[in-house]
């Protein structure tokens, strides 16, 4: 459904948040290994997450990536998705510019309720929600 970059961004954010809960910053190498992504690709993803104020980057000795644990509930999945995919959950599924209830594409009425439900889920799912299952060992970031 999403690009590899977006998938890795979500996985990276979950991992970084779980480590931040334990008071740890993580390195680029650590993140890349945990999410099974090439380091160069992971670096670009993490830069974009920092630019969009989803995660933090600290340079120098003791540096790395973390997230403000007080913001975990405020960071919604939609923020990560839109940083990498744009407004994909509000666009026409066939890519038309003028798709609406008054000028629908052929797929509009089939996709609209699904799109609205997905948008609701992404707007109401926090990084904290996703991180909890991972931290408890109930969910996984790699196969």
N, C-alpha and C positions, 0 to 999 in steps of 0.2 A: 504494500500500500504506500509506503514511503521510500524515499531514496536511502541508500546505504548510509550516507552522511547523517541523515535524520535518525535512523535507527541507532547508529553509533553514538550520536549526541544524547539520545535518551538513555542508552546504556551507560555512557560515561557519567552523566549527571547522577544516575542512581548510585553508581559505585562511589563517586566522589562524596555524595551526601552521606552514604553509609559510613565512610571513613571519617568524615567531619563530625559525625555523631560520637565517635570515639576520640575526638580531639586530634585527629591526624590529617596532615596534608599529604597528598600523593604526587608522585612524579609522573611525567609523561610516559616513561617506560612502564611504570606500574599500571597505569590506566590502559595503555595499549595491550599489555599482556592480559589483563582481566577481561577486556571486552573482545579479545582476539581480532585486533585491528592493526594494520601497519602503523608504525610510529609516525611517519611523515603525514599520513592521512589523519591520524588521531590528533596530531599537533594542530592542523588546520581546523579541525572540529572544536578543539578546546579553545583556540583563539576566538572563534566565532561565539562560543558560549560565554567567554569573558566579555567580548565586545557587547553582547546582549544582556550583560549583567545577571546571568544565570549562575555562573560560578565565579570564583576569584582566583587570581594568579598572584603569587608572591615570589619575587625574584631573590636570588642569592642563597647563601647557606641556610638550611632549614626551610627553604621555600618549597613551592609546589602549587598544587591546586586544592582548593577547598570551597566550601559554600557556607554561608552564614546560617547556622542551624536554627536561628530565630526566624528565618524566612522560608523554611522548608514547606510550610503550609501555604504560603503566598505564591510560591513558584508553581504555577499550573502547567500541565503537560502542553497545553495550547501554546504557551510562550516558546517552548522548545521547538515544537512543530512549525510554528510560523517563522521562527528565526531561520529555519532551513528550507521550508517548503513554501513560504508565503501563506496567503489566505486560502490554502487548498481546500479547507473544509467549508468554505463559503462560495466557491467557484462552481460553475456549471461542470458537470461530470464529462461533458463532451467538448469542453473548452470554448464554448460560444461566449461572446462578450455580452450579448443581450438576452440571456436566458432568465426568465422570471415567470411568475404565475400568469401574467398577462401575455407573455411571449415565450412559451415554454419550448424547450428542445424536445425531441422524441422520447427522451429518457427522464425528463424532469419530474414527473409525478411519481415515478417508481423510486427514484433516488432521493427525492426531497425528504421524506420521513427518516430515511437512514442517515442522510447527511446531518439532519437536525439532531438526531439521537447521538451520533458520533461527536458533533460539536459540543453538545451538553456534557458528554463524558469527558472530553478533553479539557473543557473549561472548568470542570469540577473535580478533576483528579490532580492532586498535588504531588510534588516530588516526595513529600513525606509519606503519602499513601503508598507510592511505589517502592520506596526505600525500606519500609517496614517489613514487607514480605521477604525481601532480599536479606535484610539483616537477620531475620529469624530463621533463614535457611529454607523457607517455604517456596521461594521463587529463585530463578537462576538467570545469569547473564550470559552464559555460554552453554553449548551443548556437550 
